[in-house]
Amino acid sequence: MQSDPRSQSLTFSGSRWDLAVMLLRGYVLMVPTIGLNRFWLTTRKRRFYWGHTGLGGDMLEYTGDAQQLLIGFLMALAVFLPLYGLFFYLSTQSVEIVITGYGLVAILVWFLYGYAQYRARDFRLSRTLWRGIRFDQGGSAWRYGLRRFFWSLLNVATLGLAYPFMAASLWRYRYANSFYGDRQFRFAGSWRQLALPYYLTWVAVAVMALVALVMADEAKLFEEPLAADASAYGNLLLLALVGLVLTTFYRAAEMTRMFSAVQLGDARLTLRLSALRLLAQYLLFALALGAAYLVLALGGFIVLGLVAAEAFSGGGFDLDVLMASIQSSVVTLLAIVTGYLLVLAAFIFVSELVLGYGFWWLVARGASVSGLDSLDDVKARAEDKALAGEGLADALNVGGY
């Protein structure tokens, strides 16, 4: 049977407002549950994104549950508790042993990061259905972790010049071992698709970094940072913003070219990710975060003015008086701690609401699939029940919806 060459676009109907309400409710419940509600919040977020994303009139479905995530996290403690004990032991040793020990632990954690990424992807795919048929991830998380680890060492040794080869290799391993039912994905991409945009970006960023170092040296920022002219900091900020724009354009190019190389039989994915729209999400994030911090700052001054009024007496602010109030007043200390937690929560909330939602919306908006009818005869495979959540990925803060 010949597949229909016409493309069908992905759809996404979830609203930011619904996500915001869900996030706020979840964060509030973090307090009485001592943070354990995050597993339930993660599950609700995935069901929100999956359940509002459709292709060919059928929506995705996420069947994972919070208990699996919680069990996986508890299992990960078996890995990290010995590490914490090792850290305590190293802290009692000589400087040479501390440096060597911490270096070896850092290498182990860097390897585990890649391993956890693959296991987390395995868990999410095995709990994702479309048309009632489950996705799955084959391959070996150990092999992926080692592959990523050695590629990253080569990338560091070459000052980033090996990145196109590394990226293509990791994309190929992930998708060549991915399944939809009994149908295996293919990856037709290569490093050549990334080479030109990446190396142009690399050269531009390297030149700007050298210019920034020269400017900083001429302005004596390393010697007298507080006495330097404000214009020097402004120029450095401008260079950083230009670097952000260039890397965003490259990121959009990589996502577009690599996702467009993903195939499933006669079905082919095409993605057009707009760099300008991606930059707009970053700008929206900066504005939203600035507004949130402004509100928190005003609220913080009002609260401190009530619980530590003596620090604001005389129309000014006395840090020494505030520190003395913190040491002598539990209420003032709780206000400071609460403010810190609110600042952290605001950053996470705005990041998820703007960047997380925005990226998913952009990908869904720019993605389409051709040859969709070639998947009509795909047969389901048995559910992968061996996985117990994403504990290691969660402990290492590996990104992923």
FENQUITA-V399230 format. One record per residue. N is the residue number from 1. D_FIRST is the distance of its C-alpha to the first C-alpha in Angstrom with 2 decimals. Layout:
((N,D_FIRST) (N,D_FIRST))
//
This chain:
((1,0.00) (2,3.79) (3,6.43) (4,9.42) (5,12.19) (6,14.89) (7,17.12) (8,18.51) (9,22.03) (10,23.66) (11,26.48) (12,29.81) (13,32.33) (14,35.06) (15,38.54) (16,41.16) (17,43.76) (18,42.03) (19,41.61) (20,45.28) (21,46.51) (22,44.53) (23,45.91) (24,49.46) (25,49.45) (26,48.10) (27,50.73) (28,53.51) (29,52.53) (30,52.70) (31,56.49) (32,57.21) (33,54.47) (34,55.77) (35,52.41) (36,50.35) (37,48.63) (38,46.53) (39,44.10) (40,43.63) (41,43.46) (42,40.76) (43,38.68) (44,39.25) (45,38.33) (46,34.99) (47,34.20) (48,35.26) (49,32.98) (50,29.94) (51,30.43) (52,30.66) (53,27.63) (54,24.30) (55,20.76) (56,18.48) (57,21.31) (58,21.69) (59,24.75) (60,25.38) (61,27.77) (62,30.54) (63,31.90) (64,34.63) (65,38.22) (66,41.56) (67,43.04) (68,40.56) (69,41.60) (70,45.25) (71,45.05) (72,43.35) (73,46.12) (74,48.81) (75,47.31) (76,47.44) (77,51.16) (78,51.56) (79,50.58) (80,52.66) (81,55.83) (82,56.81) (83,56.17) (84,58.50) (85,61.08) (86,60.68) (87,61.26) (88,64.45) (89,65.63) (90,65.00) (91,66.96) (92,70.05) (93,69.80) (94,70.95) (95,69.26) (96,67.85) (97,66.26) (98,64.90) (99,63.25) (100,61.78) (101,60.63) (102,59.06) (103,57.31) (104,55.79) (105,54.72) (106,53.12) (107,51.11) (108,50.00) (109,49.00) (110,47.06) (111,45.04) (112,44.58) (113,43.29) (114,40.18) (115,39.80) (116,40.12) (117,37.54) (118,34.91) (119,35.96) (120,35.91) (121,32.37) (122,31.44) (123,33.12) (124,31.55) (125,27.95) (126,28.53) (127,29.84) (128,27.07) (129,24.31) (130,21.49) (131,19.84) (132,22.16) (133,20.74) (134,23.23) (135,23.30) (136,25.42) (137,27.39) (138,27.94) (139,30.28) (140,34.05) (141,36.16) (142,39.04) (143,37.22) (144,36.04) (145,39.61) (146,41.10) (147,38.66) (148,39.47) (149,43.17) (150,43.64) (151,41.60) (152,43.79) (153,46.91) (154,45.83) (155,45.04) (156,48.55) (157,50.17) (158,48.59) (159,49.47) (160,45.83) (161,44.76) (162,42.32) (163,40.39) (164,37.30) (165,36.84) (166,37.45) (167,35.08) (168,32.14) (169,32.87) (170,33.03) (171,29.90) (172,27.99) (173,29.49) (174,28.72) (175,25.03) (176,24.31) (177,25.64) (178,23.91) (179,21.23) (180,19.24) (181,19.07) (182,17.96) (183,16.16) (184,18.59) (185,19.35) (186,20.12) (187,22.91) (188,23.03) (189,26.45) (190,29.78) (191,33.47) (192,33.44) (193,31.70) (194,34.67) (195,37.50) (196,38.66) (197,38.76) (198,40.16) (199,42.92) (200,43.95) (201,44.30) (202,46.10) (203,48.62) (204,49.28) (205,49.85) (206,52.03) (207,54.17) (208,54.60) (209,55.57) (210,58.25) (211,59.49) (212,59.70) (213,61.76) (214,64.12) (215,64.56) (216,65.22) (217,67.77) (218,69.56) (219,69.75) (220,71.02) (221,68.45) (222,68.69) (223,72.48) (224,73.24) (225,70.05) (226,71.99) (227,74.24) (228,71.52) (229,70.88) (230,68.24) (231,66.68) (232,65.70) (233,63.62) (234,62.13) (235,61.08) (236,59.53) (237,57.64) (238,56.36) (239,55.13) (240,53.40) (241,51.63) (242,50.50) (243,49.20) (244,47.29) (245,45.71) (246,44.69) (247,43.21) (248,41.31) (249,39.77) (250,38.81) (251,37.38) (252,35.19) (253,34.04) (254,33.28) (255,31.30) (256,29.33) (257,28.51) (258,27.94) (259,25.74) (260,23.67) (261,23.08) (262,21.39) (263,17.70) (264,15.55) (265,12.52) (266,10.69) (267,13.01) (268,16.30) (269,19.62) (270,22.07) (271,25.68) (272,28.61) (273,31.72) (274,34.79) (275,37.88) (276,40.17) (277,38.78) (278,39.11) (279,42.70) (280,43.29) (281,42.42) (282,45.00) (283,47.55) (284,46.93) (285,47.36) (286,50.67) (287,51.98) (288,51.01) (289,52.47) (290,55.61) (291,56.06) (292,55.62) (293,58.15) (294,60.57) (295,60.52) (296,61.02) (297,63.83) (298,65.66) (299,65.28) (300,66.42) (301,69.57) (302,70.39) (303,70.03) (304,72.01) (305,74.59) (306,75.11) (307,75.11) (308,76.75) (309,78.76) (310,81.39) (311,78.93) (312,78.62) (313,82.28) (314,84.14) (315,81.16) (316,79.53) (317,77.51) (318,79.06) (319,76.61) (320,79.36) (321,80.21) (322,76.55) (323,76.26) (324,79.47) (325,78.09) (326,74.95) (327,77.16) (328,79.39) (329,77.07) (330,74.15) (331,72.99) (332,72.76) (333,70.90) (334,68.37) (335,67.93) (336,67.20) (337,64.71) (338,62.97) (339,62.78) (340,61.20) (341,58.55) (342,57.85) (343,57.43) (344,54.92) (345,53.08) (346,52.99) (347,51.36) (348,48.65) (349,48.13) (350,47.85) (351,45.58) (352,43.08) (353,43.41) (354,43.17) (355,41.50) (356,39.21) (357,38.04) (358,38.01) (359,35.82) (360,33.23) (361,33.35) (362,32.98) (363,29.96) (364,28.21) (365,29.27) (366,27.98) (367,24.64) (368,21.15) (369,17.61) (370,14.68) (371,10.97) (372,12.12) (373,9.20) (374,7.80) (375,10.98) (376,10.48) (377,10.41) (378,13.36) (379,16.35) (380,19.88) (381,22.61) (382,26.27) (383,28.45) (384,30.52) (385,34.02) (386,35.98) (387,36.38) (388,39.47) (389,39.20) (390,39.84) (391,43.56) (392,44.01) (393,41.89) (394,43.91) (395,47.17) (396,46.35) (397,45.12) (398,41.70) (399,39.87) (400,36.75) (401,35.85))
//
